[in-house]
């Protein structure tokens, strides 16, 4: 049985208060494309494991004017309508078509309107940036008493094209901690212990607002909409139902298990990436004892069978996350595959990989996309400076969790030879 909640019906819910605040902001954000989901013709889902490089790939693709994107992850919009754990009833991140069809009409309307206002492409103007910043702060800090109209006024007063400086100025006096943002350089004050709050809609490190051009009806008819959220590996059936007029294509991003597991371990030990608060504290060795303030928080995607790993060693948890994500993607079926290793192999290898993606997407490989693929981009939501073979610092721990299932999946994905794992 599917169990969903309509947050708007729960008066004392923190999420219901977020929905109310967003309703105040909605008239200031412009007019959403009506029946947005039904007008999307081409939906491209970047499917990967967490820490598999999807943020980097998505940022590369944002360089193309021929694609549409969401400003951030899909997760906050799903949580606004109760399609998260435990409200979905699946016990994990998994969602299927029945979840969409069982969603109350009011929640469907909210989901559609928020998607329509979120979708678009990077722009150059800052005329809507203050409202966008207010929207993000309301979603990112549901536990703070933030007045949406006051946030817009504050944002307008400190607005600057230097977005990191703008973000730091905006957070002053509100209780917002800039440590939880993906900002260049070190944030002021001590590094936090624990999550930003007891209720989270967006997973930290939080994204900054950026100049943005909302999608219009012509865009929806002519440009693919690219969605990047690792948890979508378990939601492909749901997305197919939620976008009934779209051709859904799966771009499978792979990365060798050792580097992925190492990246996940780094993320679990980072001061961000909180995904789900659990009633019972985790007993994950190497995590709960190292970050006791986080012991009630599961990080990254929530795969099926996760309760079996609540007292496992941290690398084993991460190995299960990697294996489970790719298993779900392959079970659904993929349309194009790209290796993350090709995206970090240097200018020529990266450009070749992105050009193949562009050919598959049927978009031009020229202009800003070609420049970004050739020149590279700044690190996005990284926990450490990338370098080849970084996982070997934990080689003994990681090799100990490369089970028969993990190694079989690695071979299926083209990573049979571990001397090629970078």
C-alpha positions, 0 to 999 in steps of 0.5 A: 500500500502506498502511504503519502502525505499532503504536507499542506494538510498538516498544520503543525508540520515544518514542511507545511510552513515551508509550503505556506512561505513558498506560496507567498513568494510564488507571485513574485517569481513570475507565471509558471508554464501551465501544465508544465510536466505535460509539455516536456517532450524530452526528459534526460535523467542522469543516473549514477551512484552518489559521489559518481561525478553527476554534479560535474557532468551536470555543470558541464551540460549547463554550459549548453544553451540547448538544454534545460535544467533544474536549479538544484536537485529534485529532492526538495520538490519531492519532499514538499509533496511527501514523496520522501522516506518514510512518507512514501511507504517504500522504506527507501528512495524508491518511487514508482508510477503508482506513487505519482498516480496516488498523489493528491491533486493539491500535491500534484499542482504544487509539484507541477508549479514548483517544477515549472518555476525551477526549470530553465537555464543559466542566465546573465541578468540578476533581476530575479535573483533576490526572489530566487535567493529567498526561495532557496533560503526558505527551502534550505532552512525550514527550521528558521523563522524566515519571513519570505518578503523580508528575505527578498528585501534583504537580498535586494539590498545586498545583491551583488554579481559576486555570488559568494560574497552576496551569499555571505552578506545575505546570511548575516543576522538570519541564523543561516550558517555559510559553512553549509554552502558550497562556497569557494574558500573557508567560511568564517567561524568553526566548522559545524558538528551535526546537520543544519537542523532537525528537518531538511528538504535540501541536502547540504552543501547547499547550492547558491542562487545564480542568474537564471532564465526560466523555461518557456513553452517553446523551450519545453517543445524543443529542448531536453530537460536534464535532471540530475539527482543520484536518488533518481536511480530508484525513481525512473518509473515514477519519472516516466509517469510524472512526465506523460508526454516526454520521451525519457532517456537514461544517461548512465554515468559510471565510476569504478567502485574503489573511487566511488566508495572512497568518495562516499566515505569522504562524504559521510565524514564531511559536515554536509550530505545529510539526507534522512534523519532516523529515529534510532541512532546509527552504529556504523563503525567509522562514522557514528563514533567519528561524527557522533553529532551525525549519528541519527543521519543517513547520508546520500541516497537511501537504497533498498535494504539499508537497514541491514547496514546500520551497524556495518563498517562505513566502507561496506555501507558505501559499497552497498550504496554504489552497487545498489544504485547501478543495479537499479539503473541497469534493471530499468535500462539505459540509453547512453553510458559515459564513464566519469574517468573519461571526464577527468582524463584530461582536455582531449578525453573530456572533450571526446566524452562530452562530444559523444553525449552531445551527439546522443542528445542531438545538440551542437557541440560548439560554443560554451559547451565545447569550451567548458569540455575543453578547458574544464570547470571548477570543482563542484561539491567536492570533499577533496581536491581530485587526483588520480588514484586517491582511493589508494590511501584507503586501499586496504579498507576498500578492497575488504568490501569488494564483495563478489556482487560488487566485483561482478557489477564492476565487471558488468560496467566495464571495470574488470581490471582494477589497475585501470581504476583511477 
